[in-house]
Amino acid sequence: MPKTTRACDNLLMNPRGLSIVVATGALSVFAYYGGAALDPTALAAGPAAAAIFAGDAGSGVISGKVSFSGTAPPTRRVKLAADPRCAAMHKDGLERQPIKVKDGGLADVLVYVKSGIGGSYSAPAEPLLLDQIGCDYEPHIIVLMAGQPLKIRNSDDTLHNIHPRPAVNKEFNIGQPRKGMEATRTLEKPELMIPIGCDVHPWMAAHVSVLTHPFFAVTKEDGSYEIRALPDGEYEVEAVHSQLKSVTGKVSVKDGKVSTLDLTLKS
């Protein structure tokens, strides 16, 4: 098990988020990869953002795919006439598909190590960005370590407000009437899939999760994921989706080896 670890203060991020379509879209999927002490050449490529934490950790990897079993609801198109500025940016409306499936793979799933992690991990000082752009959130799925700052920005020339509704963290409600406004908040307690909404634009929705360690990922558009820099150990891994019942699996990890864990969520 790892010793107490100081996570690095530098967060390596791909400025392009996935959005639900966030598109992997996130969010597209907007994926964050947890991990520690990795060679830069080992960083995952693609539209998902990556957060890599340096410290005393191993070199084991959990890799796999989260699949979907069932029938996904049809994509719906949201009309934005309530705000002419939003409507001007999306003349055909915004598509919404909370369960995104591609070739059987499920996007926007948080996959994290639920048990088996030892020691403690300090949160990075660098904030993660939740942007409001095009009258939508970017990304739609964001994962923080407890105590890591969350920066919230309004990139639209219209009023937004940011209103998460946590169960254990402190609730806040911030209005941002002007383009370029920013605010920073910190969530201190572990909590999964906290819903975030805009009271001005009810179609806007995102989810933020808070963990105590950096061993997590968000699935890409094809359902694939990878959690790096794990030490030797026996781990329980959980796959969490904002709309579906979570599932868990167990996996054995060895330094320098890739262990496969595929999971399936059902409608």
N, C-alpha and C positions, 0 to 999 in steps of 0.2 A: 504494500500500500504506500502511496506517496507521502512524503513528509510535508509539513506545513509549507505552503508554496506562496511566493509573491508573484502574482500575475504581472506581466509586463504592462507598462502604462501606454504602450503604443498599440493601437488597434489598427490592423491592416484591413482596409475596406475597399471593396469594389464600389465605386460611387453609383453604379447602376444597380438598382434593386429589381427583384422580380416583383411584378405586381399581381390580387386574385383576379383575377381575371376572369387579382393581384397577379400578377403574372408570374409565376414562377414566377409569375408574373408577378411573384412573390410569392412573394409575393408575387407573381409570376411564378417560380417560387422564390420567395425572398428567403434565402437560406443563410443561416449563420453556422459556421463550423467551429465547434469548441475544440480545444486541444492545448498543447503546450510544447515548448522547446522543439520546434520543427525546423528542418532545413528549408529555406525559402523555395527550393525547387519542388518541395512536397506539397505546396499549397494547391488546393483544388481550383481549377479554372471554371469559368462559366458565369452566368448571369447572377448567381447567388453571391451575396456578400460573405466575407470570411472574417472571423475573429480568431486570432491565434494568440495564445497566452504563453509566455516563456516561463520556465520554472523547472523544478525538479519533478520530472514525470517520466513515463516510459516511452516506448516506441511501438506499442501495439495499436492495431487499427480494428475497428468494427465497421464492416461495410455490408450494405444490403439494399433491399428494395421493400418499400411499403406498397402493398397492392390493395385494391378495392374490390369487394365482392358485393354485388347488388346492382341496383339501378340508380344512377345519379339523376337528380332532378334536372329538368331542362334549364338551359340558360334563359335568364329573363333580362329584359331591357328596361332600364329605369329612365323615366322622363325627368328632365331637370328644369321644367318651366318655372318652378318656384323661385329660381334665381336666374335672371336673364344673363348674367355674366357666366354662370356655369353652363347654361344652355348654349351660349355662343361658342364655348369650347368643345362641345359634344353635340353637334347638330342632330345626330342620330340616336342620342342618349348614351348611357353607359351600360355595358353588359355586366351581369352579375351571375357568377357560378360558384357558389361556396364549396362545392365538391368537384374538384378538377381532376379528371381522369384522362390519362393518355396511355394507350396500349396496356391497360390494366394497372398502371402505376398511379399512385395518388400523390398529388402535390400538396404543399403547405402543411405537412405533418411535422410536428416537433418530435424528434427522436432524441431521448436523453438517457443517461445512466441514472436509474432510479435508486439503486442500492449497490453497495460494494466499494464505493469510493471512500478512502481514508484520508486523514489530514484535512487541512483547510486551505482555501484559495482566496486571495484578496482580489477584489474587483478592480478592473482597470480604471484609471482616472479619465481616460478619453471617453466622451459621450457617444452614444449611438443616436442617429438622427431619424426622427419621424417627421416626414415632410407632408404638407398639404399642398398638392399641386394638381391642377386640372380638376378641382373639386373632388379629389379622391385622396386617400392616404397612400403614401409610398414610404416604406413597404406596408403590406397588409399584415404580415407576421413578423414580429420583432422579438428577439430573445436577449435578455440582459442578465448579467450577474447581479446579485443583491448588492445594492450600494453603488452600482455603476450609474452615472448620470444618463438621463434621457433628454435629448435636446429636441424641442418641438418647434417647427418653423412653418410659417405661412408664406408660401410662394405664389399665392393667388391674390389678385386685386379685388378681393371680396372678403366679407366677414366669415371667419371660422371660429368655432370654439372646440376645445379638446376636453372631453369628459369621460374619463375611464370610470368604470364601476367595479372596483375590486371588492373581494370578500374579506381580505385580511390586511391589505395595505391601505394607506390613507387615500381617500378619494380626493380628487381635485377637479376644478372646472375653470379653464382658462379661455378668455376671449382674445382673439387676435384680429382686429378689424382692418389692419393695414398690411399690405404686401411687405415681406422682409422681416416682420416681427418674429422674435424668437423667445422662447422660455425654456428653462431647464428644471426638471423635477427628478427626484430620486425615489425609487421603490426599494424598500429595505428588507422586505420579507419574501421568502419563496412563495410563488403563486403561479398557477398555470392558466393560460388563455384568459387573461383579463380583457373583457370587451372594452373597446374605445369607440366612442361615437361623437358625432357633431350634432348638437341640438338644432343648429340652423339648417343642416342638410342631412336628413334622416337616412339617406342612402349610403352615407360614408360610414365605413366600419373597418376596424382593425383589431388585432389582438396582440397583447404583449405578455410574455412569460418571463418569470424571474427565477433564476436558479442560483445555487450556492457554489457551483463549480463550472468549469468551462467545457465539460464533456457532453456536447450536444450538437445536433445538426437540424436543419430543416430540409425536408425532401425537395428535390428538384422537380421539374415538370414531369419527368418520367417515373417519379417515385423513388429514385435512388438517393442514398445518403452515405455519409462517411464520417465517423468520429475517430479522430487521431490522438496520438500521444498518450495512450493509456498504458499504465503499468500492468505487469502480470496480475491476473486476478480473475475471480468469478463475479460476473456482473448480471444484474437484472436491468433490462432496458425497457423503457415504456415508449409507445408511440401514441401521441396525443393530437387529435384534430378538433377544431372548434365546433364541428357539427356532428361528430360521430363518437361512439363509445371507444374508449382507449383499450389498448391491448398491451401485454407485456411478454417478454421472452427472456431466456437466460442464455448466456454465452460465456465461454472461457477464452481469455485473452493471454497471449504470450508476447513478450518483447520481440519486436522485429517481424512479427507475423500479422497476417490479415485474417481475421475471423469473420465468417459470414453469418448474418442474422437477418432473415426475411420475415416480415410480419404482414398480416392481413387485417384490414378494418372492414367491418360489414355495415351495411345500411340498416 
